[in-house]
């Protein structure tokens, strides 16, 4: 772990500040490098999502999958709760995105959500360590969704909802 760039707000969660290299053409950010990832995290696919201003994704968690989110544009609020046995289920929030480019590695059992809190569309890359719906999309999706449960303790704060 690079103390200058990395935060570990709870066991197994890594928030790595990413470096933006800018020149007259624009900018480049290395979303991740295999030689800088924790030994226990090896992405197997990647995708990009667009989230409109004011829209949240989650909260949900995975039983087996670790996500590697790269927040590079707009401003997002990242929400984390440790739902693992013995975990502290207290909400932690982090502002990430264009002003604070961040790779967030979120392991199984950590409930997570993010919301675009800016006025522009935001793009998020995800590099999970499991294939969505398994090989050939033939397996159940590894998601435990909390956002549709009105009794869930994992709720976005009212002023963020």
Beta strands, then each sheet from edge to edge (+ up, - down):
strand 1: 6-7
strand 2: 14-17
strand 3: 20-23
strand 4: 26-29
strand 5: 47-51
strand 6: 56-61
strand 7: 67-71
strand 8: 75-82
strand 9: 92-97
strand 10: 102-106
strand 11: 110-116
strand 12: 122-126
strand 13: 144-145
sheet 1: 1+ 2- 10+ 7- 12+ 5-
sheet 2: 3+ 4-
sheet 3: 9+ 8- 11+ 6- 13+
end
